[in-house]
């Protein structure tokens, strides 16, 4: 699904996640616990320590199996976050769901909207998906700004959709289909 090429726009790139990214992702995820933990999925009734090795292995495995695509987000050649496409289905559904995070020191620089735009363009033009979805907690104002900048359509709210930070949390659903996007998502920025 993703060749070894980078998806790049200016100083911002997406590239395929590698096991070699573990040290930097481990550092970023641990340094920014307070910033990221309120948005991370949890397992009901279980509090686990963050296991970045398991996370990287799992994301790479999902990519190999074709159910997902895992990217790292780079800014000026430095890894600053991560973007995943999960739940990839082909055929009559032909869709995927994007999730992402960025290190606190790099938030607010238009890196995340650009990374999401690169991913959507790739999913439509190279992977052949028809629909892309992003699910966001109503309290996550930074992520809501991302979909607002990109002009994704609000479809509604999934009640108690994902277990996050110790409880079942509502998520707003945003989506776009190929028909709604003449040309490139990058043009919307």
GIQUI-V580417 format. One record per backbone hydrogen bond with DSSP energy under -1.0 kcal/mol. CO is the residue of the C=O (numbers start at 1). NH is the residue of the N-H. E is the energy in kcal/mol with one decimal. If there is no record, write none. Layout:
CO:NH:E
CO:NH:E
This chain:
7:14:-2.6
9:12:-2.0
11:76:-3.0
12:9:-2.7
13:74:-2.9
14:7:-2.7
15:72:-2.6
18:21:-2.0
19:22:-1.7
21:25:-2.5
22:26:-3.1
23:27:-2.2
24:28:-2.7
25:29:-3.0
26:30:-1.9
27:31:-2.8
28:32:-2.0
30:33:-1.1
32:36:-2.6
33:37:-3.0
36:39:-2.2
37:40:-1.3
40:165:-1.6
43:46:-2.3
51:55:-2.1
52:56:-2.8
53:57:-2.5
54:58:-2.8
55:59:-2.6
56:60:-2.4
57:61:-2.3
58:62:-2.4
59:63:-1.9
60:64:-2.4
61:65:-2.1
62:67:-1.8
62:68:-1.3
67:88:-2.6
69:85:-2.7
70:17:-2.6
71:83:-1.5
72:15:-1.7
73:80:-3.1
73:81:-1.2
74:13:-2.3
75:78:-1.9
78:75:-2.8
80:103:-3.2
81:73:-2.3
82:101:-2.2
83:71:-2.9
84:99:-2.4
85:69:-2.1
86:97:-2.7
89:95:-1.3
94:130:-2.8
94:131:-1.7
95:89:-2.7
96:133:-2.3
97:86:-3.4
99:84:-3.0
101:82:-2.2
103:106:-2.0
104:107:-1.3
110:114:-1.2
111:115:-2.6
112:116:-2.8
113:117:-2.4
114:118:-2.5
115:119:-2.3
116:120:-2.7
117:121:-2.5
118:122:-2.2
119:123:-2.8
120:124:-2.3
121:125:-2.8
122:126:-2.4
122:127:-1.9
123:129:-2.7
130:178:-2.0
131:96:-1.2
132:176:-1.9
133:98:-2.9
134:174:-2.4
136:172:-3.7
137:140:-1.9
139:141:-1.7
140:144:-2.1
141:145:-1.8
142:146:-1.1
143:147:-1.8
144:148:-1.8
145:149:-2.6
146:150:-1.7
147:152:-2.1
153:175:-2.3
156:173:-2.9
158:171:-2.1
162:169:-2.7
163:42:-3.1
164:167:-1.6
167:164:-2.8
169:161:-1.5
169:162:-1.5
171:158:-3.2
172:136:-2.6
173:155:-3.3
174:134:-2.9
175:153:-2.3
176:132:-2.5
177:180:-1.1
178:181:-1.4
185:188:-1.7
186:189:-1.3
